[in-house]
Amino acid sequence: MQNLIYKDSTIAFVTAAAQTCLLVEKSSEYEREEWREQMLRLLPVLYLRTRLVEKEELMMDEEPQRFVTEEDYTYALVGIRNLLGQDDAYLDVFVDQGIYTDEVQTAYISEGIADIYQELKDLAAAFQTGEEAIMHDAVVLCCEAFETHWGQKLIAVMRALHALNSDIED
């Protein structure tokens, strides 16, 4: 049986994750519309690639190392917030454990992307260690986190970015 980290689906997922991290980290080098367009092209790929990773169990007993610092998270958040300006905020329906409510709240693309970035950057950093058990568990945990929270954020951010692009084109 092939190790999870060497499967084509995992390699494609990690590649999409790394591309997303790079786009987030270099947000200040883009014009607003170009960044949004790149993100709208990349996020659906990331979603699909994550869904295609095979489910496996953790290999290690200890809690995995987290690599993203508060400064890394803030850098990503502020970079996107500065890039999007007033386009950062959008209205969203609150979802708690798959249950929709009537409560509409203001959400922020920058926060959603920064939350996703934190998960993906931890994954990418785990792969830089070259330790197979760490890499394996990072994939498993990142995919579990996708199911519990960052997958919903990805969809919400895509919806908000799509609405912004539709307004531009109209």
N, C-alpha and C positions, 0 to 999 in steps of 0.2 A: 504494500500500500504506500502510495506516494505521500510524503510529508506535506501538510497543508501549505506551508510557505513556498513550496516549489510548484504548486498547481497553477495552471494558466489563469484560472479565475482569481486567485489570490494575487498573482503578479499584476494582473490588470487592475484590480482594486487598489493595490498599493501605489501603482503608477498614477491612477486618477487622484488618489489622496495627496500624493506629492505635488502634482500639478495644481491642485486646489490650494495647498499651502503656499506654493510659490506665487500664485496670483494674489493671495491675501497679503503676503509679505511685501510684494512689490506694488501694492495699490497706489502708492503715491507717484508712481511712474506713469500712470495711465490717466487719460481723460475720462471723465465720468461715463459717458456713453459707451466708450470702448471697453471699459472695465465691466460695465453691466452686461454688455453683449458677450464678452468672454465668459463671465460667470454663468450666464444663461445657457451657454453651450456646454460648460463643464459640469454644472450641478446635475443635470439629468444623467450624464454618463456616470458620475459618482454614485448616484442613487442606484442605477442599474448594476454597476460593478459590485456594489456592496451587497445587493440582493442575491447575486450569483455566487458569492463565497459560500462554500459548504460549511455547515454547522459542525463544530467539534467541541470537545471538552478541553478545559485548561490542563496544562501539563504540570505546572508548578503549584505548590501549596501556598507559598508566600504571596503577599500582595505585590502587584507589579509596581515598578518604579514609575513615577509620573515625571515627565521631563519638562513640560511647559510651566514656566514660572508666571507669576502674576504680572510681571513686566512684559513678558511675551504676549500674554492675553491682552493687556492694555494697549500695547503697540498695535496689534491687529485691530482691536476695537476702534481706537482713535483714528487710525489710518483710513479705515472704511468710513467712519463717521465724517471725517474731514472731506473725503472724496465725494460722498453723497450729499452732504449738506442737508437742506430741508427735505430732500427725497428719502432720507433715512427712515423716517417714521411712516408707519402704515397701521390701519385698523385691522384687528384680528379677533376672531372668536376664540375665547379661552377653551382649551381642550385639556382635560385632566383624566389621564388613564383611559383615553378613548371615548370619554363622555363629553359631548358638546354642551355648552351652556348658552344662555342668552346674553351673557356678559361680554360686551365688546370692549376691548382694551387697546391701548396704543402699544405697538410692538416696534422694534427697531431692526432693520436689516443688519446693521453693524453688530448688534448683540447676537443675533442668530448665527451670522457667519463666524463671529469670534468663538462662539460655543462649539460650532462644528470644527473650526480650526484647531481648537484645543485638543479634541479627540484625535483628529488626523495627524497633528504634529507629534503627539505622543506616540502614535503608531509609527510614523516616519523615523522618529528618534530611536525607537526600539529596534528598527531594522538597521540602523547605523551601528548598533552594538555588534552585529554579526553573530550573536548568540541565538541558536535555533529555538531553544525553549522560550526565551524572552520574546522573540519575533512571533512565534506561534501563539503565545498567550496574548500578545498585543493585538493580533488579528481577531482572535476570539472575543476579547473584551471590547474592541472597537465595534465589531458587528453586533454584540449584545447591546452596547450603548446606542447604536443606530436604531435597534428595535424599540428601545425604551424611551429615547428622547431626541437624539439629533436627527433622526429620519423625519420626524414631524417638523422640526425647525427647518430642515432643508426644503421641504415642500412649501412651507409658509413663506420662506425667503424667495423661492422660485416664483410663487404666485405674486408677491410684491414687486419683484424685479420685472416680471412679465407685464404687470399693470403699468409700470413706469415706461417700459419700452413701447407699449401700445399707445400711451398718451403722446409720446414723442412722434410716433408714426402718424397719428391722427392730426 
